[in-house]
């Protein structure tokens, strides 16, 4: 591993010539290259869409989920779900720092870090799966991983519990991007608002929108109860984002009841749903000239593009880039500044053992 490429190209086994994320298979030998980090992995946070697909395929049996995860890593050298194309992120301790790694002055062996890049481009060796928290898609393991020179990471905070920090780091791009997108006085609609990304997006949207309007949608009583408890939404709707027509009808009815006038469209719509087929539920309520931000990894961008074209919507559609500058710091500070959000995270992401 002497000739380590900063983007990790030296780890690509097949097909040759592509980036590690797009590769089918990576070299997951745990030999630390000169500009790599070798990490002793403690916990994986599997992407919500990926974890849902796995348990829908094999059932919520822990042994079956563990077997499927091992199969993916054995086949691909990384945890890269072949159906959803998504991965997740990890927490571990630095075991070795390559002599030319750019963080050599900032990190020490033994430091606990969370990776802020996807497992879809992270060489991973799974030795043993110790526990699976099915409710929160968090998996305790023994194993190792490699982080490339360009791989983002965050040191684990001292004041926030590990499970909370891991859940937050997995989605920290969403609230940070929301803070960039949303302006005071706007109308914002959040789909999938009761999950971990959705709750942080609601908190960020309310801070940015100020006296504007925030509408939250999710499916199911528990999710809607979390949204109500957070107290950041003006309207909360229990409706399936896979039924675009019902979503728009519910929103129009609730808007008319609340404000006594017709709904004229949202300035920003943010999709945090972890199931497929929700593109049109995001596009329909967006007004011409507005923005739809697809943070969900279950999004079909073909369906979004053709769907918007098909109903003559002149809108900006953004891919949910999980990274924007200082996103981890923004998300941590948001959690610190919002005690109700922190409490909901603490309740939702406490370890569930089985």
N, C-alpha and C positions, 0 to 999 in steps of 0.2 A: 504493500500500500504506500510505497514511497512517493509515487507520482499521483497524489490525491488531487482531484479537480475540485475547485471551490463549490461547484454546483452538484458534485457527486456523480459526474458522468463515468468515472472509473468504476462505479458500482453497478452499472447497467449491464445485465447479461443478455437480455433479449426484449425487444429487438434492438440491435445495435444502432447507435446514432440518435436515440431519443433521450429526453430528459428523464430523470429518475421517477417523477410522478407518473409520466405517461407509460413508463416501461411495464412490461408484463412481469418481468422477474428481475430482482436485484441480488447482488452478491451480499449475503448476510453473514459472511465470516466475521467474527468479532475480533478483528485485528485493527488497532487504531492507527489510521493513516496520519501523516505529518500535519494535516490541517483538519483533522476530525476530532470529535469528542466521543469517547466510549462511556456509555451510561449503564449503570446497574438499574434496571427498570423495576419499579415497585408496583405501579398501577397504570392501567390503560383506561382512558375515557373514550369509549367507542362512539363515533358519530351517530346521532340519533336515528337518521334514516338508515344507516348501515345496520345498527343493532336491531332495529325493528324488522328489517328484511330477514335477518338471520333467524330471529325467533319465530317469525311467521313461516319460515321454511322448515325449521326443525322442531318447533315447539319451545315452550318456556322452561324446558328441562335443562338444568345447569350443565349436566354431563353432555347433552347433545349440543348445547351452545359452545361449550369448551372444545368439543371434537371438531366443530365446524371452524372455529377460530384457528385451531392448530392446523387444520387442513389448508386454510387460506395462506397462513404464514409459511407452511412447508412448501406449498406450490409456488409462492410468489416472492418469498424472502422479505415480506413486509405485510402489514395488515391492511390490505387493499381489497375491499369487497368487490368482487367481479360483477355483481349485479347493479349496485348503486354507484360504484366508482368512488366511494368515499371511505374515509378511514377513522380519524379521531386524533388524539394526542396522548402524551404520557407524562408521568412524574417519575423521577429517579435520582440517583446520586451519581455525581461525576466520578468515574473510576480512573480515567486516563485522559490527559490533554495532549493533543499532538503538538510537537515542537514549534509548528508554524501556525497554530490555530489563532485567529484574531482575538479570541477572548482569554488568551493565556494570562494576561495581566489582571483580568477581572474575576476569573474563576479559580477555585482551588479544588483539588481532589477531595471528595467528601461533600461538596456543596450539593444541596437539594435544588433541583431545577424542574421546571415544566417546559416541555417543548411547545413552541407556538407555530410549528409547521405540522402539516398533516402526516399521519402514519402512512399515507399512500406513497410517500417518498422517503420514508425512514427505514433503513435496514434494521430488521428485528429478528432476534433469536428467542424463541419461546421455550423455556425449559420446563416450566410447570405452571398450570393455572390453579391458584389456591382458593379463590373465592370469586363468585360472580354476583354483583348487585344488579339483579334484573331490572328493578324499578328505575335505576339511574344510569344503566349502561356503563358501570364502572367495574373493572376487572382487576383483582389483585393477582399479580404473577411473580414468578422468578424468571428473569430473563435479562437480555442485554440489547442495547440499541446503539446505533451510530448517528451522530448529528454532524452534518457537513459544515464547512466554514461559513456558508451563507445561511445556515439554519438559525431561525430565531428561537430565543428561549427567555424565560423569566425566572429569577430566583424566587423560591417560595417565600411568601410573606410570613412574618412572625405572628401577626395579629388576626389572621383569618385561618379557620380550620382547613385541613388539607382537602377534604371532600368538597368544600365550598369553593376553594381556590381552583381546584381541578375543573369543576363544573363551569366556573366562570371563565377560566382561560380558554376552554373549548369554544366559547362563543363570543370572546371579547371583541372581535371585529364588528359584531352587530350593533352594540350600543355606541361604539365609537363612530361608526359610519352614520348612524342615525343622528348623532350630534352634529355631524357635518352637513347632513342633508336637510334637516328640518329647521324652518325659520319661524320666528315669532308670528303668531296670528294665523298660522296655517291649520288646515284640517288634515289629520293623519289617521290612516286606518292600518291596524296591525292584525294580521292573520296568524293564528297559532300563538296567540298572546299569552297563553297560560303555561308555556314551557320555559326552559331556562333562558333561551335566547329572547323569546317574546317578552318575558318579564323585565329583562334588562333594557330591551328596546322601549317598552312602555315608560320606564323610569327616565330614560334619556330623552324620549320624545316629549314628555311632560315638561322637563326642564327647558327644552329648546322652544317649544311651542307657546309656553307661558299661558296667555289667555285664549289661545286657539283651542281647537276641539280634537280630542283623541278618542278614537273608536277602537274597541278591542273585540276580536272575534276568536272563539275557540269552540271545540266540540266536546261536550261532556260537563257534568256538574262540578267535578273536582277542579278542572282547569278554570272554569268560570268563577268558582269560589276563591281561587288564588288571585285572580284578576281583581275581583271585588275587594279582597283584603288589602291588596297593594294600594288601591285608591287613586290610581293615576288616570283612569279612563272615564270619560263623560258618558259613554254608552258601552254596555257590555252585551254581546250577542252570543247565544249558544246555538251555533249553526255549523254544519259541515262545509269546509272549504272545497270539498270535492263536488258540491252542488252550487255552481256559480250563480244560477238564477235565484235560488233560495237565499243566498248570501246578500245579493243586491236588494231583493224584495224586503228582507228583514231589516236591512240598513235603512232603506227608504222609509219604511213604516215607523221605525224607532226614531228616526230623525224628525219626521213630521210630528210625532207625538211629543218629542222633547222641545222642539223649537218652533212648531207651528208653521213650518214652511217646507217646500220641497228640497230634497237633497240635490246639490248642484255639482257634486264631485269632490274627490279628495285631492289635495295638492301632492301628498306623498302616501303611497301604499307600501307596506313592508311585509314580506311573506316569510314567516318563520315556521311554516308547517313541515312536518316530517313525513308526509305521505305524498305520493304522486297525484297528478291530476288536479292541481289547484291553481294553475296558471290563469284561467279565465276569471276565477273569483277575485284575483288580484287586479286584473286589467279592467274589468267592468266598472268598479267604483271610482277609477282614476279619471280625473277630468283631462280634457285636451291640454297639452302642455305640461301635465304633471309627470311625476316620476314613480315608477314601480321598482322597488329594490327587492330582488329575489335572494334572500340570504339562505333559503332552503336548498339543501343539496339534493332534494328529490325533484327539483324543477327540471322540466324539459324545455330548453331554450328554443328548440324548434317549435314546440306547441305554443310558447309565448309569442314568438315572432309572427307566426302564421295566424294565431288567434287574434292578436291586436290588428294585424292587417285586415283580417276577415270582417271585423266590425268597424273598420275605419277609425281606429284610435291613434291619434298623433301624440304619442307619449314617449318619454325616455324610459328605457328599461335597463337596469343595472344588474350585472352579475354580482353575487355576494362574495366579493373578495374578502377573505377572512382576515386580511391584514390591512391596517392603516397605521401610520406612524403613532407610536405611544399608546396603542390600543390596550395593552395590558395594564398600564398605569391608569388610563382613563377608567377602565372597568373596575379595577380595585378601588379607586377613589369614589366611584359611583356607589359601590357596595358599602363602603365606609360611611358615606354621606346619607344613605337611605336605610335607616334602621329597620323599617318594615320589610323592605326588599331582602335585607340580610336575614331577618327572622324567617321569612318564607323560604329562602334558600336553605336555611338551617333545618327547617322542618322537612322540606322536599328532598334534600340531598344528604340527610343523615344516612349512615350506612344501613342498608337493609340486608341482613343475613338470612339465610334460608336453611 
